[in-house]
Amino acid sequence: MVEQVPEVSVDVFAGTWRRATRLVDVREPEEFDSGHVPGAVNVPLGEVLAAPQSFAEQECYVICHSGGRSAKAAGAINAAGGRAVSVSGGTAGWIEAGHPVERSARQ
């Protein structure tokens, strides 16, 4: 039996997210740099899947471009003892809804 991954829409996330709760963006660095939710931390999906136990005992939201990678990452984090919720619609939905975006340039 496949366990259901907790998920919230971009609209619900925008209304309930507190910056004290970690937001993990699992896209690749280039994607993250091109635009992300303010306050998000970039940890690519491959890194999350390689060490989901590093999120054990933590509460976090997980976001990607549209929701597929974040659901996979949230499932791995939850299986390792964390409490992760995937943001369906992802960064694309966040931007489409008109929410603020940060851009960064890696040196």
C-alpha positions in Angstrom: 0.0 0.0 0.0 1.4 3.4 -1.0 1.1 6.0 1.7 -0.6 9.3 0.7 1.8 12.3 0.9 0.3 15.3 2.7 -0.3 18.1 0.2 -1.5 21.7 0.2 -2.4 24.0 -2.7 -0.4 27.1 -3.4 -3.3 29.2 -2.1 -3.6 27.3 1.2 0.2 27.4 1.5 0.3 31.2 0.9 -2.2 31.7 3.7 -0.8 29.3 6.3 3.0 29.2 5.8 4.9 30.8 8.6 8.6 31.7 7.8 9.5 29.8 11.0 8.6 26.6 9.2 11.3 25.5 6.8 10.5 25.6 3.1 12.7 23.2 1.0 12.8 23.8 -2.7 13.9 20.6 -4.4 14.5 21.9 -7.9 18.0 22.1 -9.4 20.1 25.1 -8.5 19.6 26.8 -11.9 15.9 26.5 -11.5 16.0 27.8 -8.0 18.1 30.8 -8.9 15.7 31.8 -11.7 12.9 32.4 -9.2 11.8 31.0 -5.8 9.5 31.6 -2.9 11.1 34.1 -0.6 12.8 32.3 2.3 13.0 28.9 0.5 16.2 26.8 1.0 17.5 24.9 -2.1 18.1 21.2 -1.5 17.9 19.4 -4.9 15.7 16.3 -5.0 18.7 14.0 -5.4 20.2 15.2 -2.1 16.9 14.8 -0.3 16.5 11.2 -1.6 20.1 10.4 -0.7 19.7 11.5 2.9 16.1 11.9 3.9 17.0 11.1 7.5 18.7 14.6 7.7 15.1 15.9 7.9 14.0 13.5 10.6 12.1 15.2 13.5 11.7 18.3 11.3 8.5 20.0 10.0 8.8 21.4 6.6 7.0 22.3 3.4 8.5 21.0 0.1 8.1 22.8 -3.2 9.4 22.2 -6.8 8.2 23.5 -10.2 4.8 22.0 -10.2 4.4 19.4 -7.5 5.8 16.1 -8.7 9.3 16.2 -7.3 8.1 17.8 -4.0 5.6 14.9 -3.5 8.5 12.4 -4.0 10.7 14.3 -1.6 8.0 14.8 1.0 7.3 11.0 0.9 10.9 10.2 1.5 11.2 12.7 4.4 8.1 11.4 6.1 9.3 7.8 5.7 12.5 8.9 7.5 10.6 10.4 10.4 10.1 14.0 9.3 6.8 15.8 8.9 6.8 17.2 5.3 3.9 18.6 3.3 4.2 19.0 -0.5 3.0 22.2 -2.1 0.9 21.2 -5.2 1.2 23.6 -8.0 4.7 24.4 -7.0 6.7 27.5 -7.8 4.9 27.9 -11.1 1.6 28.1 -9.3 3.1 30.5 -6.8 4.3 32.8 -9.5 1.1 32.5 -11.5 -0.9 33.5 -8.5 1.1 36.8 -8.3 3.0 36.0 -5.1 6.5 37.6 -4.5 9.6 35.8 -6.0 13.2 36.1 -5.1 16.0 35.5 -7.7 19.6 34.7 -6.9 22.9 34.4 -8.6 25.4 31.8 -7.5 29.0 33.0 -7.4 
